[in-house]
């Protein structure tokens, strides 16, 4: 795990160096001092709403595995977000599967499959939002220049579409041709020790259980909630703009979230330090916002997300009576 920490830390330090080298700390402090703090209230409320939408979507993805209410799903999810602020390589996704497995005795592998499906839905929703941003953002707004260009956004969109389409094809192949996929996987693992290959096949079999959506109506809810989640994220980013006296439309907030989603794929230190800041500030600079104001906005946006996810995660961590070993030790599949 230390290698993931080292790589992420190096990238985050480089991103932070770039972020702070382009602005004056004194001017950033002055911009923060002029911020209207009342706009933090709707921003936090909208952010909280995005997590409830996520728990609701996860409920439909989990139905083929086990029918669970929003309470246990929200608990596991927020502990997972807390872990993402502490552990490298998005390990919080594994933590939330382990926590839900411990609390509700569900298969960790099947739960991980629902999380993979969730991430695919997120990726496709972000790409749709990127398309809408490119359609509706005003051309003069792109005159600010900087690290982001329209051409770069288009390239990122096509690359992301190819990636998520490929993942979706593989997942659907496992889902529709289960037996054939498992036989193909077993053939690929023939050089491995029999005990290890048997364990991998058992995990893959449980993983496929989580790929099924029980009814077409469930899949419709998953799609609609995915779109609602990312619309809400765009709204969250937009609600903070007036705090810095920025009269930009909703699509500015949507652009911030699209760039953030693309940037957070890059390895970084826990909490997405550095990469988050550069992505958020570069989005506003692209729209012609002053670099100092953009940097101040990015700092506050990151802090809101970090403090909320840590606070909510710690609350559920305490409420569930968890300890560090509960989320770091392996367990047998139920």
C-alpha positions as CSV (number, residue, x, y, z in Angstrom):
1,X,0.0,0.0,0.0
2,X,2.9,2.4,0.6
3,X,3.6,2.5,-3.1
4,X,0.1,3.9,-3.7
5,X,0.7,6.4,-1.0
6,X,4.0,7.4,-2.5
7,X,2.7,7.8,-6.0
8,X,-0.4,9.7,-5.0
9,X,1.6,11.9,-2.6
10,X,4.1,12.8,-5.3
11,X,1.3,13.8,-7.8
12,X,-0.6,15.7,-5.1
13,X,2.6,17.7,-4.1
14,X,3.2,18.5,-7.7
15,X,-0.4,19.6,-8.2
16,X,-0.3,21.8,-5.0
17,X,3.0,23.4,-6.1
18,X,1.4,24.3,-9.5
19,X,-1.8,25.5,-7.8
20,X,0.0,27.8,-5.3
21,X,2.7,29.0,-7.7
22,X,0.1,30.7,-9.9
23,X,-1.5,32.9,-7.2
24,X,-0.5,35.1,-4.3
25,X,-1.4,33.7,-0.9
26,X,-2.0,37.2,0.4
27,X,-4.5,37.8,-2.5
28,X,-6.2,34.5,-1.9
29,X,-6.6,35.3,1.8
30,X,-8.1,38.7,0.8
31,X,-10.5,36.9,-1.6
32,X,-11.5,34.5,1.1
33,X,-12.1,37.4,3.5
34,X,-14.6,38.9,1.0
35,X,-16.5,35.7,0.6
36,X,-20.2,35.7,1.5
37,X,-20.4,32.8,4.0
38,X,-24.2,32.6,3.8
39,X,-23.9,30.8,0.5
40,X,-22.2,27.9,2.3
41,X,-25.6,26.9,3.8
42,X,-27.3,26.0,0.5
43,X,-24.1,24.5,-0.8
44,X,-23.8,22.1,2.2
45,X,-27.5,21.2,1.9
46,X,-27.2,20.3,-1.8
47,X,-24.0,18.3,-1.1
48,X,-25.9,16.3,1.6
49,X,-28.6,15.7,-0.9
50,X,-26.2,14.1,-3.4
51,X,-25.3,11.4,-0.9
52,X,-28.9,10.6,-0.2
53,X,-29.4,10.2,-4.0
54,X,-26.4,7.9,-4.1
55,X,-27.8,5.8,-1.3
56,X,-31.1,5.6,-3.1
57,X,-29.4,4.5,-6.3
58,X,-27.3,1.9,-4.5
59,X,-30.6,0.5,-3.0
60,X,-31.8,-0.4,-6.5
61,X,-28.4,-1.8,-7.5
62,X,-28.3,-4.0,-4.4
63,X,-31.8,-5.4,-4.8
64,X,-30.6,-8.6,-6.7
65,X,-28.1,-9.2,-3.9
66,X,-30.2,-8.2,-0.8
67,X,-33.0,-5.8,-0.2
68,X,-31.7,-3.1,2.1
69,X,-33.1,0.2,3.4
70,X,-31.3,3.5,2.9
71,X,-30.0,3.6,6.5
72,X,-27.4,0.8,6.3
73,X,-26.5,1.8,2.7
74,X,-25.9,5.4,3.8
75,X,-23.9,4.2,6.8
76,X,-21.5,2.0,4.7
77,X,-21.2,4.6,2.0
78,X,-20.2,7.5,4.2
79,X,-17.7,5.3,6.1
80,X,-16.3,4.5,2.6
81,X,-16.0,8.2,1.8
82,X,-14.2,8.8,5.1
83,X,-11.8,6.0,4.1
84,X,-11.1,7.7,0.8
85,X,-9.9,10.7,2.8
86,X,-7.5,8.4,4.7
87,X,-6.5,5.6,2.4
88,X,-4.9,5.7,-1.1
89,X,-6.2,4.3,-4.5
90,X,-9.9,4.8,-3.8
91,X,-9.7,2.1,-1.2
92,X,-12.9,3.5,0.4
93,X,-14.9,1.6,-2.2
94,X,-13.6,-1.7,-0.8
95,X,-14.1,-0.4,2.8
96,X,-17.8,0.3,2.1
97,X,-18.3,-3.2,0.7
98,X,-16.6,-4.7,3.7
99,X,-18.6,-2.6,6.2
100,X,-21.9,-3.5,4.5
101,X,-20.9,-7.1,4.5
102,X,-20.1,-7.1,8.2
103,X,-23.2,-5.2,9.2
104,X,-25.8,-7.0,7.0
105,X,-24.1,-10.2,6.1
106,X,-24.0,-9.8,2.3
107,X,-21.4,-11.0,-0.1
108,X,-18.5,-8.5,-0.3
109,X,-17.7,-9.6,-3.9
110,X,-21.3,-9.1,-5.0
111,X,-21.4,-5.7,-3.3
112,X,-18.2,-4.7,-5.1
113,X,-19.9,-5.5,-8.4
114,X,-22.7,-3.1,-7.6
115,X,-20.1,-0.5,-6.8
116,X,-18.4,-1.1,-10.2
117,X,-21.8,-0.7,-11.9
118,X,-22.3,2.4,-9.9
119,X,-19.0,3.8,-11.2
120,X,-19.9,2.9,-14.8
121,X,-23.2,4.8,-14.4
122,X,-21.3,7.8,-12.9
123,X,-18.8,7.8,-15.8
124,X,-21.5,7.7,-18.5
125,X,-23.5,10.4,-16.7
126,X,-20.4,12.6,-16.5
127,X,-19.8,12.1,-20.3
128,X,-23.4,13.1,-21.0
129,X,-23.0,16.2,-18.8
130,X,-19.7,17.0,-20.7
131,X,-21.7,16.8,-24.0
132,X,-24.3,19.2,-22.6
133,X,-21.6,21.6,-21.3
134,X,-20.0,21.7,-24.7
135,X,-23.4,22.3,-26.3
136,X,-24.6,25.0,-24.0
137,X,-21.6,26.9,-22.7
138,X,-21.2,30.2,-24.4
139,X,-18.2,30.5,-26.7
140,X,-16.9,33.8,-25.2
141,X,-16.7,32.0,-21.9
142,X,-13.8,29.9,-23.3
143,X,-11.7,33.0,-23.9
144,X,-10.0,32.8,-20.5
145,X,-7.5,30.1,-21.7
146,X,-5.4,28.2,-19.2
147,X,-4.9,24.5,-18.5
148,X,-8.3,23.6,-20.0
149,X,-9.3,23.9,-23.7
150,X,-12.3,22.9,-25.6
151,X,-10.2,20.5,-27.7
152,X,-8.9,19.0,-24.5
153,X,-12.4,18.5,-23.2
154,X,-13.5,16.8,-26.4
155,X,-10.5,14.5,-26.3
156,X,-11.2,13.6,-22.7
157,X,-14.8,12.9,-23.6
158,X,-14.0,10.5,-26.4
159,X,-11.4,8.7,-24.3
160,X,-13.8,8.4,-21.4
161,X,-16.5,7.1,-23.7
162,X,-14.2,4.4,-25.1
163,X,-13.1,3.4,-21.6
164,X,-16.6,3.1,-20.0
165,X,-18.0,1.5,-23.1
166,X,-15.3,-1.2,-22.9
167,X,-16.0,-1.8,-19.2
168,X,-19.7,-1.9,-19.9
169,X,-19.3,-4.5,-22.6
170,X,-17.1,-6.7,-20.3
171,X,-19.6,-6.4,-17.5
172,X,-22.6,-7.2,-19.7
173,X,-20.7,-10.2,-21.1
174,X,-20.2,-11.6,-17.5
175,X,-23.9,-10.8,-16.8
176,X,-25.5,-12.4,-19.9
177,X,-23.1,-15.3,-20.5
178,X,-22.2,-16.2,-16.9
179,X,-21.2,-19.8,-17.5
180,X,-19.2,-19.1,-20.6
181,X,-17.4,-16.2,-18.9
182,X,-16.5,-18.3,-15.9
183,X,-15.2,-21.0,-18.2
184,X,-13.1,-18.5,-20.1
185,X,-11.7,-17.1,-16.8
186,X,-10.9,-20.6,-15.6
187,X,-9.0,-21.3,-18.8
188,X,-7.0,-18.1,-18.4
189,X,-6.0,-19.2,-14.8
190,X,-4.9,-22.7,-15.7
191,X,-1.2,-21.8,-15.1
192,X,-2.1,-20.7,-11.5
193,X,-2.2,-23.0,-8.5
194,X,-5.6,-24.8,-8.3
195,X,-6.4,-23.4,-4.8
196,X,-5.8,-19.9,-6.0
197,X,-7.8,-20.3,-9.2
198,X,-10.7,-21.8,-7.3
199,X,-10.8,-18.9,-4.9
200,X,-10.7,-16.4,-7.8
201,X,-13.6,-18.2,-9.5
202,X,-15.6,-18.2,-6.3
203,X,-15.1,-14.5,-6.0
204,X,-15.9,-13.9,-9.7
205,X,-19.1,-16.0,-9.3
206,X,-20.2,-13.8,-6.3
207,X,-19.2,-10.7,-8.2
208,X,-21.5,-11.6,-11.1
209,X,-24.4,-11.8,-8.7
210,X,-24.0,-8.1,-8.1
211,X,-24.1,-7.2,-11.8
212,X,-27.8,-8.2,-12.2
213,X,-30.5,-5.7,-11.9
214,X,-33.7,-7.6,-11.0
215,X,-36.2,-5.6,-13.1
216,X,-36.2,-3.2,-16.0
217,X,-37.9,-0.7,-13.6
218,X,-34.9,-1.0,-11.3
219,X,-32.5,-0.1,-14.1
220,X,-34.7,2.8,-15.1
221,X,-34.4,4.1,-11.5
222,X,-30.6,3.6,-11.6
223,X,-30.3,5.7,-14.8
224,X,-32.6,8.5,-13.6
225,X,-30.9,8.7,-10.2
226,X,-27.5,8.7,-11.9
227,X,-28.6,11.7,-13.9
228,X,-30.1,13.4,-10.9
229,X,-26.9,12.8,-8.9
230,X,-24.7,14.6,-11.4
231,X,-27.2,17.4,-11.9
232,X,-27.1,17.9,-8.1
233,X,-23.3,17.9,-8.1
234,X,-23.4,20.6,-10.8
235,X,-25.9,22.5,-8.6
236,X,-23.6,22.1,-5.6
237,X,-20.7,23.6,-7.5
238,X,-22.9,26.4,-8.8
239,X,-24.4,27.4,-5.4
240,X,-20.9,28.4,-4.2
241,X,-20.2,30.7,-7.1
242,X,-22.3,33.6,-5.7
243,X,-20.3,33.5,-2.5
244,X,-17.4,34.9,-4.5
245,X,-19.7,37.3,-6.5
246,X,-19.4,35.2,-9.6
247,X,-22.5,35.7,-11.8
248,X,-22.1,32.5,-13.9
249,X,-24.9,30.2,-14.9
250,X,-25.6,26.6,-14.0
251,X,-23.4,25.2,-16.8
252,X,-20.4,26.7,-15.0
253,X,-21.1,24.5,-12.0
254,X,-21.6,21.6,-14.4
255,X,-18.2,22.3,-16.0
256,X,-16.5,22.3,-12.6
257,X,-18.0,18.9,-11.8
258,X,-17.1,17.4,-15.1
259,X,-13.5,18.5,-14.9
260,X,-13.3,17.3,-11.3
261,X,-14.7,13.9,-12.2
262,X,-12.1,13.5,-14.9
263,X,-9.3,14.8,-12.7
264,X,-10.1,12.6,-9.8
265,X,-9.3,9.5,-11.8
266,X,-5.7,10.5,-11.6
267,X,-3.9,8.9,-8.6
268,X,-3.5,11.4,-5.7
269,X,-3.0,11.6,-2.0
270,X,-6.0,10.6,0.2
271,X,-8.7,13.3,0.0
272,X,-7.8,14.1,-3.6
273,X,-5.5,16.9,-2.3
274,X,-4.0,19.0,-5.1
275,X,-5.8,17.4,-8.1
276,X,-9.2,18.6,-6.8
277,X,-7.8,22.1,-6.3
278,X,-6.2,22.4,-9.7
279,X,-9.3,21.0,-11.5
280,X,-11.7,23.3,-9.8
281,X,-9.7,26.4,-10.3
282,X,-8.7,25.6,-13.9
283,X,-12.4,25.2,-14.7
284,X,-13.2,28.7,-13.6
285,X,-10.0,30.2,-15.2
286,X,-11.2,28.6,-18.4
287,X,-14.4,30.6,-18.0
288,X,-12.5,33.8,-17.6
289,X,-12.5,34.1,-13.8
290,X,-9.5,35.7,-12.1
291,X,-7.0,33.1,-11.0
292,X,-7.0,34.3,-7.4
293,X,-10.8,34.1,-7.1
294,X,-10.7,30.7,-8.8
295,X,-8.1,29.4,-6.4
296,X,-10.2,30.7,-3.4
297,X,-13.3,29.0,-4.7
298,X,-11.4,25.7,-5.2
299,X,-10.1,25.8,-1.7
300,X,-13.6,26.3,-0.2
301,X,-15.2,23.7,-2.5
302,X,-12.7,21.1,-1.5
303,X,-12.9,22.0,2.2
304,X,-16.7,21.6,2.1
305,X,-16.5,18.2,0.6
306,X,-13.7,17.0,2.9
307,X,-15.2,18.3,6.1
308,X,-18.7,17.0,5.3
309,X,-17.5,13.5,4.3
310,X,-15.2,13.2,7.3
311,X,-17.8,14.4,9.7
312,X,-20.6,12.2,8.4
313,X,-18.2,9.2,8.0
314,X,-17.0,9.6,11.6
315,X,-20.6,9.8,12.8
316,X,-21.6,6.6,11.1
317,X,-18.2,4.9,12.1
318,X,-19.1,5.7,15.8
319,X,-22.8,4.8,15.4
320,X,-21.9,1.4,13.9
321,X,-19.4,0.7,16.7
322,X,-16.6,0.1,14.2
323,X,-12.9,-0.1,14.9
324,X,-9.9,0.2,12.6
325,X,-9.6,-3.6,12.3
326,X,-13.2,-3.9,11.2
327,X,-12.5,-2.1,7.9
328,X,-8.9,-3.3,7.3
329,X,-9.1,-7.1,8.0
330,X,-10.5,-9.5,5.5
331,X,-13.5,-11.7,6.2
332,X,-15.1,-14.8,4.7
333,X,-17.9,-14.4,2.3
334,X,-21.3,-15.0,4.0
